Amino acid sequence: MADDVSMPPEDQINSLVIIADGWKLIKNSRRPEDWPEFELYDYDGDPMDQNDVTADNPEIAEQLAEELAAWHERALAARVEETEDANLTPEEESRLRALGYIQ
């Protein structure tokens, strides 16, 4: 799920997704109180993400959550801290900053 700009900022959802071995795990890091932190779907059998099967497959959800956390940690570590040597236009720098690629 991407940010829903039609929602007020305090209700917008920020999510990370991993798809592996026929499963799709969504980690909702910012979400409304009644929204689950994790959602697990059968990627091939439920392409519209209609049936959350996290409760039926906790070990798969946990494994994918660990893989997603490791990937996210690596991605954050690889972000560009300084852009002085990157030869970016102000527009490019602004876009990359908005996407979280640079701080």
C-alpha positions in Angstrom: 0.0 0.0 0.0 1.3 3.4 -0.8 0.5 6.6 1.1 -3.2 7.5 0.7 -3.1 11.2 0.1 -6.9 11.5 0.5 -6.5 10.6 4.2 -5.4 13.2 6.8 -1.7 13.0 7.4 -2.1 11.3 10.8 -4.1 8.5 9.2 -1.9 8.0 6.1 -0.2 4.6 5.9 3.5 4.0 5.1 4.3 0.5 4.1 7.1 -1.7 3.0 6.5 -4.9 0.9 8.4 -8.0 0.2 7.3 -10.7 -2.3 9.1 -14.1 -2.0 8.3 -17.8 -2.5 4.7 -17.1 -3.6 3.9 -14.8 -0.6 3.5 -11.1 -0.2 4.2 -9.5 3.2 3.2 -5.9 3.8 4.6 -4.1 6.9 2.5 -1.1 7.7 5.0 1.0 9.7 2.7 4.1 10.0 -1.0 3.2 10.2 -4.3 4.0 11.9 -4.7 2.2 15.3 -7.1 -0.4 13.9 -4.8 -1.3 11.0 -2.5 -4.4 11.3 1.2 -4.0 11.4 1.7 -7.0 9.1 -0.4 -8.4 6.3 0.4 -11.7 4.5 -1.1 -12.8 1.2 -0.9 -15.7 -1.2 0.7 -13.7 -4.0 -0.4 -16.0 -6.8 -3.7 -17.2 -5.4 -4.9 -13.8 -4.1 -3.4 -11.1 -6.4 -5.9 -8.5 -5.2 -4.8 -9.0 -1.5 -8.3 -9.8 -0.3 -7.5 -12.5 2.3 -4.9 -11.7 4.9 -3.5 -15.1 6.0 -1.0 -13.9 8.7 -2.8 -15.7 11.5 -2.7 -19.0 9.6 1.0 -18.6 8.6 2.8 -16.9 11.5 6.1 -18.6 10.7 6.1 -17.4 7.1 5.1 -13.9 8.2 8.0 -13.9 10.7 10.5 -15.1 8.2 9.5 -12.6 5.6 9.4 -9.8 8.2 13.0 -10.6 9.1 14.1 -10.5 5.4 12.2 -7.2 4.9 13.9 -5.7 8.0 17.3 -6.8 6.8 16.7 -5.3 3.3 15.4 -2.1 4.8 18.4 -1.8 7.0 20.7 -2.3 4.0 18.7 0.2 2.0 18.9 2.9 4.7 22.7 2.3 5.1 23.1 2.8 1.3 21.4 6.2 1.2 23.4 9.1 0.1 24.3 11.4 3.0 25.9 14.2 1.0 24.9 15.3 -2.5 27.8 17.8 -3.1 29.7 15.4 -5.3 26.6 13.9 -7.0 26.2 16.6 -9.7 22.4 16.7 -9.2 20.1 19.5 -10.3 18.0 21.0 -7.5 15.0 19.2 -9.0 16.8 15.8 -9.0 18.0 16.4 -5.4 14.5 17.4 -4.3 12.9 14.3 -5.9 15.5 11.9 -4.4 15.1 13.6 -1.0 11.3 13.2 -1.2 11.7 9.5 -2.0 14.1 9.0 1.0 17.1 8.2 -1.1 19.0 11.2 0.4 18.7 12.9 3.7 
